[in-house]
Amino acid sequence: MAVRLFRRWLAALCLLPAGLTAAAAEFRTPSITAIRVEWRAVVDQLRTEIGTRPAIASRFTFAGQRRVPAWDPRSTPALVQLNAINASMFAGIGRSPVPVLLPFDTAGYLEGEADGTQLPLSRYQADFRPADLFHAGPAGYDAVFSLLSGSGAGLPSRTFARPVEVQITGSILVYDLADPLGGQGEPVKALAAQFPDMRRFIREGYVRYAFTRFGVPYVVSIQCLDSAPRARRLACREAYPIAERFLKALRIAGGQPAHPRHDIASEIAERPTAVSPDFTYYAGGDIIARSSVRRRGGRADFAAYSQIRFPLEKAPAAIRSQSFGRKKSGEGRGVYPWRDNFCEARSFQVGQCAAGFGHQGQDVRPAPCPPNSNSESSCHPRKQAVVAVRDGILIRSLKQQAATLQINTRNEHIRFRYMHMNPSAMDADGILNGRRVAEGEKIGVVSNYLDFPNGTSYHLHFDIQVFTRDGWIWVNPYTTLIASYERLIRGRGREIGTDPPAVAAVMHALPQSVLRRSAAEGGEN
């Protein structure tokens, strides 16, 4: 009887004015621009670079077949040959649909191989060590190189906690963000001839060099402190000569034309139709009052940036502040409702937050343990598994307490970062650069590390970065996490404050058993 009443209520609900029962905004997929690559210019540039050593140039064929599509490998045989040569050092380099620029002198390497005078690999890479990471895929490529302190004139002589890491990304996909800080920067005189449109700027904890070559956006970046030098910490000004050495050494190392791409339009994201009986959440951007920098508030972002698996192995789980409101507002009790904590007050630069500073992601906690549980219980937070949200490649060096999962597909170029897990445990488990993981695979457990044990409460920090013409930018993962959690529990959550009064009254009047039964039946259809 109760189920029939519930169904009648649903039917009557459909007769209410349009939009009355809708959420504040539908979740949407991101809008992405696809780049067109100028491959003729690439081949011309490769011919120039190889031509400095005539004996090596004869190994390359620059005249391709005329009656094949531009994306056919036979149209650019020199690139096919280049990929075959460099694949032994940069696995899968031919999968990149954009020209791969790396600080690698292919012609010099081949010449040394031919005359028997081949030097260590770093000597062909402007003294940068062999790549810590190289990953190419349908969206482009990413690489990480490192330089030891004192590896050349004009570079910082101080000893740092770890080698200086330089990242480079070239992408055929660019995420379209409403970005108030986008496009800013200053020219670099020392590199103006080689990169006429280059911009240098410090953003979100990195000094970045953004430029366009062959129609493709590239960004080179180094993590640094925008301040005076500190003990064992790299200041951004100290990073300038390292980045410029890297940029001056860039040459075409590979890549191959692919089928033309089309822009990807934003669409309404898929969500379960069955209703969860208990999952509730505040709207995106509705952070705890006065918890942001200069009280500028949160950021309402309704983009579900990717269809992911929820990053904790099992439900229930909570998204809530780990820094504000737990004692007075009840934010620390229970699991629901969830509340956005992107843009909470932090010292990190976050361009998507109104104040320019804030929390770069979301804090996620496992459900509280029962009162009678103990430290050996499987419920204890430190035993709650953290899993890969997608099939992807890990970016993480030894001893780092953050692990980044990178996704590179035909329609996505996106990163997911996990923080506060135990660095020693991750080292022992091989959670390191280049490891491939499958969606749902365990990559760690919830912990409380920052730069040291007990540095935080027990929780997982989870964030999302997407590639733009300014490089990798942090975006609000709240909506993406809501959608992933709904898939995990197979039920659609309810946004607090969006139900009309009549709807809310009926929902609260019905027994929870009826709601659960109705949700279960709806999930079977």
N, C-alpha and C positions, 0 to 999 in steps of 0.2 A: 504494500500500500504506500509506504513512504517513498519507495523508488518511483512509483507512478506519479505521485505528487511532485516529486523532483523533476520528472520529465515534463509534466504539464507546465511547471514553472519555467523550464527552459524554453518551451514553445511560446509562452507568453512573452518571455524576454525578447524574442525575435521581433515582436511587434512594437517594441519601444523605439523612440526616435533614433535615427542612424547616428552612431558615434557615442551614444550615451553610455554604453557598456564597454566601449573600447578602452584599452590601456592608454596612458598618456601619449605614447608613441609606439609604433610597431618596431620590433627589432629588424635591422636591415643589414645586408651584406655590404662590404666596402666597395667604393667605386675605384677602379684601377685603370690607369692609362698605359697603353702598350706603345713601345718605342719602335720606330723604323730605323734600321741600321744601314749606314752608308758603306756597304761592303766593298765597292770599287775603291773607295778611299783607303780602306783597310789594306787591300792587296797592294796598292801603290806605296803605302807606308812600309809594308813588309819588304817590298822590293828595295826600297831605299836603305832599310836597316841591314838587310842581308848583303846588299851590293857593296858594302864597305870591305868585304872580304871575297874577292872574285872566285877563289877556289871553292868556297862554300856555296856561293850563289848558284853554281852550276848544278847543285843537287836539287834545286827547286824549279818547278815548272809553273810559269806564270800565265801561260795562255791556256784558258779553259775551253771546253766545248761550247760552241755558240748556240746550239739548238736544244739546250736543256734549261729548265727553270732556274732562276737566280738562286733559289734555295738548294738546288741539287749540288752535292759535293763535287761533281765533275766540273762545275762552273768555276771552282776555285781550288785547283789541284795543289797549289802551293800551301794552302791552309791545311789540306789533308796531310801533306807531307810534314808540315810543322807540328801538327797534333801528334803524329806517329812518333816523332823524335822526342817531344817533351812529355809524352804520356808516362814515361818511366819515372819522371820526377813529380809530375802533377797529374795524378790518376784521373781519368775521365775528362780531361781538358777539352776534348772535342765535343762534349755535351753542351757546352756553353753556347747559347744563341747570340751572345755578344762577344766582340773581340776581347780576349783575355789579356789585360795589361799586367805585367809583373816585372819586378826589378831583376830580370834574368836576361843575360846576354847569350842568346842561343848561338849566334854566329861565333862568338869567342869560345863558347863551350865546344862547338863542333870542330873548330880549328885546333884547339888543344887536344881533342880526341884524335884528330887526323895525324898530327905530328908527334904524338906521344908525350906532350908536355902538359897534360891536363892537370889542373890545380884543384884544390878542395872546392866543393860546390859554392861555398860562401864567397870565394873570390870572383865568381861570375854573378854574384848577387849583391854587389856594393857592400860586402862584408856582413850582410844579413845572413843569419843561420838558415839551414834548410827549413822549408815551410813547416810551421807548427800545424797548420791546417790548410788544406786546399779542397774546395768542394764546388763542383760545377754541376748544373742541372738545367732544366728547361726554362727557368726564370733568369739565369745568369750565373755568376760565380762569386765566391767569397774566399778570401785567403788571409791568413795571419802569419806574419813573419816577426822575428824578434832579433834584437841587437843587444849584445852585452855592453855594459858600461866601459867606456874608454876604447871603443872599437874604431877609432879614427880621429883625425884632427878636427877641431871645431865642434866636437860633441861633448856632452857633460862628462866630467871626470869623476863626479861623485859616485859612490857605491849605493845602488838602490836595492830594495828588498827583493826584486826579481828583474829579469831582463825586460827591456822596454819592448812592448808588443805594438806592432803596426798592423792595422786592418785595412783591407781594400775590398770594395764591393763594386761590381758593375752589374746593372740589372736592366732587363727588357721590360720590367713591370715597375710602375711608380704609383704608390698609393696617393689618392687625392684627399688631402686633409685640409680642413680649415685651419691654417697655420699662421698665426699672427707674426711669428718670427722668421718665417720662411724667406729665402732669397737674400738674406743679409750677409754681410761679410766685407772684407777688404781685399784688394788685389795684392799679389805677392810679386814684387818687382823682380826678384831673382829668378822667377819662373815664368815671367810674362811672355817671353818668346816661345817657350814650349807649350804653355797653357794660357792662351790669351784671355779666356773667360774665367780663370780660376778665382774662387773666393775662399778666404781663410777666415774662420770664425770659431769661437769657443761656445759650445752648446752642450748642455746636459752631461757635463763631466768629461767632454772630449774636445781636443782641438781638431778641427775638421778642415779638409781641403776638398772643395767640391768643384768639379769641372765637367765639361761635356767634350767628348771626342767621338767622331764618327756618328754623331747624333745620339750617343748613349751617355746617360749620367753615371759618373763614377764619384766615389767619395773615399778618401784616405783619412783615417782617424787614429788618434792616440789618446788613451785615457790619461788624464792629468788633473792637477789642481790649479784652478784659476786664482793663484795667490803667489806670495813669495815662496821660494824653496823651503821645504821642511825636511827634517831628517828622514832619509829613506823613502821620500815621496817625490815624484817627478812633478815639477811645476810646468805649466803649459808653455811658458817661454823657453824652458829647457828642451821641450819637445820639438820646437820649430826646426832646428837643424837636422834632427833625426828624420822628420817627415820630409823635409826638402831633399835630403840625400836619397830617400826612397823614391820620391817623385821624379827626380832627375834620371834615375836608373830605369824607369819604366819603358818596356818595349813590348811589342806584340809577341805573345807566347803561344797563342792558339785561339780556339773558337771556330765555329762553323755556322754558316747561314742556315736558318730554319724556316719552316712555313711562316708566312706573315701572320702577325697577331692582330687581334682586334681589341679595342677598349672593352673593359668589363663593367657593365652598368650595375648600380646598386639595385638590389631586389629585397623583397620582404623575406626574412630568414625563416626557415622551417622550424617549427616548435611542436611539441606533442599537443594533441587535441584533448586527450584525457586530462582532467583536472586533479592536481595533487590535493589531498585532504588537509595538508598542514603547511606546505612550503609557502612562505610569504616573504616579501622583500620590499624595501623602500626603493623609490625611483632612483635611477642613476643620477648622480650629481647632488643628491640629498644627503650630504654628509652631516655629521654632528655639528650643531651650531657652535660657531667661534673656534672650530678646530683647524681652520686653514690659515695660511700666512696672510696677515693683514685683514683677516676675516673676509676674504674675497669669495669664499664659497667653493663648491665643487664644480665639476664639469659634467653636464648631461650629454652623454655620448651613447646613442642607441645602436651603434654598429656592433654586430656580432662578427668580429674580424675573421673568424675561421670556425669551422665546425670541428670542435675538438672533443676529446674525452676529458672528463673532469680530472684534475691533477692529483686528487687523493683517491686511493684505491676503492674506498667504500663510503657510503652515506650512513648516517647524516653527517653534515659538516656545516660549519658556520663561517660566514664572511662578516667580520666586524672589526672595529678599531682595536688595536693593541696598545694605544697610547692615550686615548681620550674617552671620557664619559663612563667608564666601567663601574665606578663606585656609586655615582649619583643617578645616572639615567637608566640603569639596568642593562646597559649594552653587554655586560659580561655574563648575563644569565641566559641559560638555554641555548638553542641553536637558531631558532627563527624569531623574529624576522632578520633577514640579511640587511646590511647597510654598507653602502659605498664608502671606501676610505681612500680612494685615489684623490690626490690634491690635499690631503691632510698636511699639516705643517711639518716640513722637513727642510733640511738645508740643501737638498738636491734640486738642481735645475730641472724643470719640467715645463716645456713650452706650451703644452696643452692646458696647463692650469692658469687661471686668470692672473695670479700673482707672479707667475714665472718660476715659482718654487713649489715643491710639494712631494708627496709620496708617489713613487713611480709605478706602483701597482696595487695589488689587493692582498690583505693578510687573511689567510685561510686557516681555520682551526678544525681539528677533528672534534666530534661530539664529546661532551664531558663524560668521564668514566662514572659508573655507578658508585655510590658512596662506599661500598664494601670492597672495592677493588684495591689492589696493591701494586707495587712497582714492578712485580713480575707478571702482572696481568697483560694479556695481549691487547687490552684496551689502552694501556698507557700511551700517551702521545708519542714518546720516542720509538714506539713500535708500529706506528701508523705508516703504512707504505705510501710513498710518493711515486707516481707513475708517469710515463711519457704520454703526453696528450695527443701525439700523432707519430707516425713513422717519420724519422728524421735523423739528423746528424748532430752530435754533441760538440759544443765549443766549450772547452774548459782545460786550463793548464793545471799542473800539479799545485796542490796546496790552496787553490782558490776555493772559497766557500760558496760560490755561485756557479751554477751550471746552466748553459743556454742550449736550447733545442732549436735547431734551424730547419725550416721547411722550405724546400725549393722544388716547386712543381710548375706545370704549365700555367696555372692560374693563381699561384701564390708565391710570395717571397716574404717570409714572416719569421719572427723569432719569439720564443717563449723562454723566459728566464725564471729559474727556481733559486731561492736563497734561503740561507740559515741551516742547511743540512751540514752534517759533520764532514769536514774536509778530508780527514784521515780515512774515514770509511769510504768516501767516494774514490780516493786514490787507490785504496785496496781493491775496490770493486771495478776498477777500470773505467770510471766515468770520466773520460778524458777526450781530448781533441780527436775528432774523426770517427769516434765509435758510432756505429749505426744502431739505433734502437727501434723497436716496434711499438705501436700504440698499445698502451696498457702495460708495458714492461716496467718492472720496478727499477727505479734509478736511485732510491734512497729512502730515508724515513724522516718524518717530521722531527725537527731539532730546534736548537736555540743559539746557534752560532751567529756572530757578526764578524768581528776580527778575533774573537776569543770565545770559549765556552761560557754559557750563561749570559751571553751578550744580549739576548732578547727573551721574550716569553716563548713557550713552545708553540710555534706556528710555522706555516709555510708562507713565504712571500712569493707571489706569482705575478709576473708582468708580461706585457706584450710590446714588441717593437715591430714597426713596419718600415719598409724602405721608401724614402722620398728623395728629392733632389738635395736635401740637406743631410742625407744619410739615414741611419737608423734612429727613429723617433719613438719615444714612449707614448702609447695611447692607453686610454682607460679600458682595462680588461673586464670590467664589472658585467656588462651585458653579455659578453662572450662566456663568462663563467656561469651566469644564470642559465643561459641556453644549454650549456654542457651539463649542468646539474639536472636540468629538467629531463634530458635524455637519460642520465644515469638512473633517476628515480622513476622514469616513464610517466611523468606527470607535469602538467603546466602549473607554474607558481602563480600566486596572486599578488599583484602590486598593491601595496597598502595605499588607500586613498583614492583608488580609481573606480571602485564599485559605486553605483548610484545607491541612495539610501534604501530603496525597496529591495534591491539585490542583496545588499549587506544584511538586511533584516532577515530575509529568507535563508541566506547562507548560515547565519548564526543560529537560526531556529531549528534547522535540520540537524539530526544527530550525526556525529562523526562517522558512525557505522554506515549510515546511508550514503554519505559523501564518498567513503572509501569504496562501497559496493558499486556505486554509479561510475566512479572513476575507473574501477577495474573492468566493468562491462564496456565502458567506452573505449578502453585500450584494446579490447579484443576485436573491435570493428575495423 
